[in-house]
Amino acid sequence: MDRNTITGLVLIVLILFGYQYLTMPSAEERARMQREQDSIAALAIEKQARSADSALAEKQAAAAPAGPLTAQTPAMAADTTGADTLNADSLRQAHLTERFGIFSTAAQGDNESIIIANQHLQVAINTFGARPNVIRLKEYTTYHGHKPLLLAVPDSGAYEWNFFLGNRKISTKDMNFTAERLGDTGVRLKAPTTDPGKFIQVTYQLDSNSWFMNTTLELVGMPEVDPRNLMFHWNLTGFHNEKHRPTEEQKCTVFFKYFNDDRDYLSETKDDARKFEAKTNWVAFKQDFFTVAMVRDDGFTSNGSEASITTLPDDTLYSKRYDAKLFFPQEPSDHAVLDMRFYLGPNQFNTLRQTGIPEFSRIIDLGWGIFGWMNRFLVIPIFNFLHGFNLSYGIIILVLTIAIKVLLLPLTYKNQKSSVRMRALKPEMEAINAKYSKDEPLKRQQATMDLYRKAGVSPVAGCLPMLIQMPVLYAMFRFFPSSIELRQQPFLWADDLSSYDSILTLPFHIPAYGSHVSLFTLLMAASTIVYTLVNSKQMPQQQGMPNMKVMMYLFPVMMLFFMNSLPSGLSYYYLLANLISILQMTVISKWMIDEGKVREQLLANMKAPRKKSKWQLRIEEIQKQQQQQARKRR
């Protein structure tokens, strides 16, 4: 790489920054677009809430007793005597009393939706069942059509508290509640009984500026109900909100954490279920970039609590079906109060970490061990710092890559210097190979080690810096697919850096590749080949490894298939990393390391007497023992 090429790369970077600055919308334009989006979303959520209300009304009507217990139409009432009407009402009331007991009053009435909202959330609470029917994240939209993003399909499954009152199983899903607003962010719902001193009360209250909705269930005047046998059951279906459903589906599962253990999760690739074996801090229905979680400071008991995940094959609208049944460690009382919090928000690392919930941020898979530490303490802090400059995420990734490469530059320099030192001994290595045939590997190896000792060269010196850099590469492989900040962020030809970019849709499907062509992946593979060519010139020739060169060039082809459907932000990062590595190697080899001087130093070392290290003595002893054993076998 000559000086003109380096100048060209610098100009490309300047053009990218200039393009970002010139095309960045003004503050007024961003505010206007946000107002338009909120208006459209408000209309959409009202429409969905009305549709859900109609569906629930039909469901309630279908659940009403048939035959004589069904309410009569006006035309029928005109032909019916007052006595018959009174008798039908009596039969209906008797049926409700038999089924619901003292809650027969709550089994009647009309349902309505109460919308509560804060800065982040808009939730429609339906009075029939006292359930959050529509949960909308105001700051996000779906990829397809940019519709309001809902955390669950409205009325997609059960949402209930159920318990036994005598020999009757009572469930809130069968009840109509009366509603009392608590400002714009809360609502209190009450299910009355035939006894004014006994009722159920459910309160929903959104935090003013967070992603939490506090929920409280109160059993008033019913000491005969044991709260420890009360079960909260939530079954919901998630929407397909992202660009690539297979990738999205692979990240959808149920996470949970026992009080005295690390967080755990169900299978991400198949149907799975788990009966909880200990007290549980929280249970989370994790989608790709969003989560619905049930959190309780006192935890949920292991007495019957369980969760499951179900895949929905060949479904283009939905992701997976989640289910949780949770029990509470609450003693019976005349006024039992069971409370918990719902987290209804994004899988953003700092947002989850700042909740203070133990290991809640580990819903995001940043990698295990050193890979996770690398992301938490290096990548994410740099990424968040750059985010504060309000740059395009494509530019942020560029600057992030440069920053990491600069931090790793000492290791890169040491690795390349070690390669130069090894390559400088090429004449001596050729002499050793000429002196000892392939049939004398032990002698050849012993002579090689003696040469390294005299020259002061360590064959493993170049491996250690490379091993230290590997965690960064793998950490990035985990960071980019998990970064919600890249979601729906365009850059150049990519419309969403959190998913694949596509410049061509194929009329057929290629196994292990897909039906689209990702340009960032193509460029990444091409840059890997160039990097391999440049690096192979820097590395010393290895004897006895004829297939290594084939593997080095086969690897980019394998990556072409493997990464075609992975996030374009990840391929873009690897492309930049390759280009910067090529630039670093060129600069170091031309201006920072003089191979002639390195060889002079090695020759001087070989002339000076050097004491063998314990490790070298040990290696020589092992080689002598091997030679003696070989002679005995002959």
Secondary structure as GFF3:
##gff-version 3
##sequence-region A 1 634
A	DSSP	alpha_helix	3	23	.	.	.	ID=ss1
A	DSSP	alpha_helix	27	63	.	.	.	ID=ss2
A	DSSP	three_ten_helix	67	69	.	.	.	ID=ss3
A	DSSP	alpha_helix	74	78	.	.	.	ID=ss4
A	DSSP	alpha_helix	82	100	.	.	.	ID=ss5
A	DSSP	three_ten_helix	101	104	.	.	.	ID=ss6
A	DSSP	beta_strand	113	117	.	.	.	ID=ss7
A	DSSP	beta_strand	121	126	.	.	.	ID=ss8
A	DSSP	beta_strand	131	141	.	.	.	ID=ss9
A	DSSP	beta_strand	148	150	.	.	.	ID=ss10
A	DSSP	beta_strand	159	165	.	.	.	ID=ss11
A	DSSP	beta_strand	168	171	.	.	.	ID=ss12
A	DSSP	three_ten_helix	172	174	.	.	.	ID=ss13
A	DSSP	beta_strand	178	181	.	.	.	ID=ss14
A	DSSP	beta_strand	186	192	.	.	.	ID=ss15
A	DSSP	beta_strand	199	206	.	.	.	ID=ss16
A	DSSP	beta_strand	212	220	.	.	.	ID=ss17
A	DSSP	three_ten_helix	227	229	.	.	.	ID=ss18
A	DSSP	beta_strand	231	239	.	.	.	ID=ss19
A	DSSP	alpha_helix	245	249	.	.	.	ID=ss20
A	DSSP	beta_strand	253	258	.	.	.	ID=ss21
A	DSSP	beta_strand	263	265	.	.	.	ID=ss22
A	DSSP	beta_strand	272	275	.	.	.	ID=ss23
A	DSSP	beta_strand	280	286	.	.	.	ID=ss24
A	DSSP	beta_strand	290	311	.	.	.	ID=ss25
A	DSSP	beta_strand	318	327	.	.	.	ID=ss26
A	DSSP	beta_strand	335	346	.	.	.	ID=ss27
A	DSSP	alpha_helix	349	353	.	.	.	ID=ss28
A	DSSP	three_ten_helix	360	363	.	.	.	ID=ss29
A	DSSP	alpha_helix	370	374	.	.	.	ID=ss30
A	DSSP	pi_helix	375	379	.	.	.	ID=ss31
A	DSSP	alpha_helix	380	387	.	.	.	ID=ss32
A	DSSP	alpha_helix	393	407	.	.	.	ID=ss33
A	DSSP	alpha_helix	409	424	.	.	.	ID=ss34
A	DSSP	alpha_helix	426	435	.	.	.	ID=ss35
A	DSSP	alpha_helix	441	455	.	.	.	ID=ss36
A	DSSP	alpha_helix	463	482	.	.	.	ID=ss37
A	DSSP	three_ten_helix	484	486	.	.	.	ID=ss38
A	DSSP	beta_strand	504	510	.	.	.	ID=ss39
A	DSSP	beta_strand	514	517	.	.	.	ID=ss40
A	DSSP	alpha_helix	519	538	.	.	.	ID=ss41
A	DSSP	alpha_helix	548	562	.	.	.	ID=ss42
A	DSSP	alpha_helix	568	587	.	.	.	ID=ss43
A	DSSP	pi_helix	588	592	.	.	.	ID=ss44
A	DSSP	alpha_helix	595	607	.	.	.	ID=ss45
A	DSSP	alpha_helix	614	633	.	.	.	ID=ss46
###
